[in-house]
Amino acid sequence: MIELLRYLHVIGATVLFGTGAGIAFFMVMSHRSRDPALIAHVAGIVVQADTVFTATAALAQPVTGILLACALGWPLSEPWLLLSLALYVVVGAFWLPVVWMQLRMRDLARAARDTGQPLPAAYHRLYRLWFAFGVPAFFSVMAILWLMLTRPVF
């Protein structure tokens, strides 16, 4: 049972990190094109990927992590576990608004595409905010991965 939990937890972490990095890359690259049609298309795919992969893994991670810790006899009060959970909350606090931003950027890009207009100022403001929110979320995920691998003693 422990190996199955460990496997599911690692797969979840891989999906969270990989999907997040992939989404960020494709959103940045489409934004750089300044093409509303391309941005609308990519943002639509990004929203789907976040729904299918990120949300599913985000829900499974704490469940598999807590079950794994209990199965291994690790108290949930271990400092590295508490810090991991706190950082997970930080990631969620940045990710949830990003989902809304992606939906809104997609809709603004679709409207610009459909009317033949350039991307509006509201899109560019949201993109800057989306990018800014991604930085602490990305580094928090990196820190969680480090904590999971090293289980440092504080």
BELRA-V544668 format. One record per residue. RES is the residue in one small letter. OMEGA is omega in degrees with one decimal (none if undefined). NEAR is the number of other C-alpha atoms within 10 Angstrom. Layout:
# BELRA-V544668
res,omega,near
RES,OMEGA,NEAR
RES,OMEGA,NEAR
This chain:
# BELRA-V544668
res,omega,near
m,-179.6,9
i,-178.8,13
e,177.2,9
l,178.0,11
l,179.0,18
r,179.4,16
y,180.0,14
l,-179.9,18
h,178.7,22
v,177.0,17
i,178.3,14
g,178.6,23
a,179.2,21
t,179.1,14
v,179.6,17
l,-177.5,21
f,-176.8,18
g,179.1,14
t,179.2,18
g,179.3,21
a,179.2,14
g,178.5,14
i,-179.2,20
a,-179.4,16
f,-176.7,12
f,176.5,16
m,179.7,22
v,-178.1,15
m,178.7,14
s,178.1,18
h,-178.9,19
r,179.2,10
s,-176.2,11
r,-178.6,13
d,-178.3,15
p,-179.7,25
a,179.4,19
l,-179.9,18
i,179.2,27
a,-179.7,25
h,-178.1,14
v,-179.9,20
a,176.0,25
g,177.6,18
i,179.6,16
v,178.6,23
v,177.8,18
q,180.0,12
a,178.4,16
d,-179.7,20
t,-174.7,13
v,-172.0,11
f,-173.6,16
t,-177.4,23
a,179.9,14
t,-180.0,14
a,-179.1,22
a,177.3,18
l,-177.3,11
a,-174.0,15
q,-179.1,19
p,179.3,15
v,-179.2,12
t,-179.8,19
g,-179.7,21
i,177.8,18
l,179.2,17
l,179.1,21
a,179.5,17
c,179.8,13
a,-179.6,12
l,179.3,10
g,177.5,9
w,175.7,12
p,179.1,12
l,177.5,14
s,176.1,9
e,-177.4,15
p,-179.1,15
w,176.3,19
l,178.4,21
l,178.1,13
l,177.1,15
s,179.6,21
l,177.6,17
a,178.1,14
l,176.9,20
y,175.6,19
v,177.1,14
v,179.0,15
v,179.6,21
g,-179.9,14
a,176.3,13
f,-175.6,18
w,-177.1,22
l,176.2,11
p,179.5,13
v,178.0,20
v,177.4,16
w,179.4,14
m,-179.8,18
q,177.1,22
l,-178.9,16
r,177.7,17
m,176.9,26
r,-177.9,24
d,177.9,17
l,178.5,22
a,176.7,28
r,179.5,21
a,178.3,18
a,177.9,19
r,-174.5,18
d,180.0,11
t,-179.2,9
g,-179.1,11
q,172.8,11
p,177.1,14
l,-178.4,19
p,179.2,14
a,179.7,10
a,177.3,11
y,-177.2,19
h,176.0,14
r,179.3,11
l,179.6,17
y,179.1,20
r,178.0,11
l,177.3,14
w,-180.0,22
f,-179.6,14
a,178.9,13
f,-178.9,17
g,-176.2,19
v,180.0,11
p,178.4,16
a,-179.7,21
f,-178.1,18
f,175.0,13
s,176.8,19
v,177.6,20
m,179.4,14
a,178.0,16
i,178.4,23
l,177.9,17
w,179.3,14
l,-179.9,17
m,-177.8,16
l,-173.7,9
t,-176.7,10
r,-175.9,15
p,176.3,12
v,178.8,8
f,none,6
